[in-house]
Structure formats: structure tokens, C-alpha cells
Amino acid sequence: MTYSYVHLAINREAFPNAFELFDKSLMTGRGRGKYCYRDDVRAAAEQFLRSQLEKKLGVVPIVYVV
């Protein structure tokens, strides 16, 4: 997931009570004003997502996670 200050402003305006996704300590820079989650954070999140989906979907294969 790529995140920028523009995304931050849009999310804050559209969803003022939502959980804050932007956490610079968990992210790394990817160009001018753009950030994405560090590889270790992304891998842990993907593992969690896959385990939760497996509980709901059983043996349905998950080929790709964006």
C-alpha cells in the first residue's frame, strides 16, 4: 500500500473518526511524499489477512495479496 499526505488529508476529511492508517514509524519513503509499509510490517499484515481469510473461506486458494 502506498500512502501519501494527500491520502492522509482525504481520509481525515472523509472519515474523521476512522483509525489512522498513516504511521511514519511503520513506513518507509518511496519517493516524494509517498510512503509504504516496511517489508516486515507488510509481511505480518499479509500473514494475518491470510489466516483470517482461511478461517472464513477454508481451502479456497489466495493467489495474490495487494
GILIN-V172764 format. One record per backbone hydrogen bond with DSSP energy under -1.0 kcal/mol. NH is the residue of the N-H (numbers start at 1). CO is the residue of the C=O. If there is no record, write none. Layout:
NH|CO ; NH|CO
This chain:
3|35 ; 8|4 ; 9|5 ; 10|6 ; 11|7 ; 12|8 ; 13|9 ; 14|10 ; 15|11 ; 18|15 ; 26|23 ; 28|36 ; 30|34 ; 34|31 ; 35|3 ; 36|28 ; 38|26 ; 42|38 ; 43|39 ; 44|40 ; 45|41 ; 46|42 ; 47|43 ; 48|44 ; 49|45 ; 50|46 ; 51|47 ; 52|48 ; 53|49 ; 54|50 ; 55|51 ; 56|52 ; 57|53 ; 58|54 ; 60|57
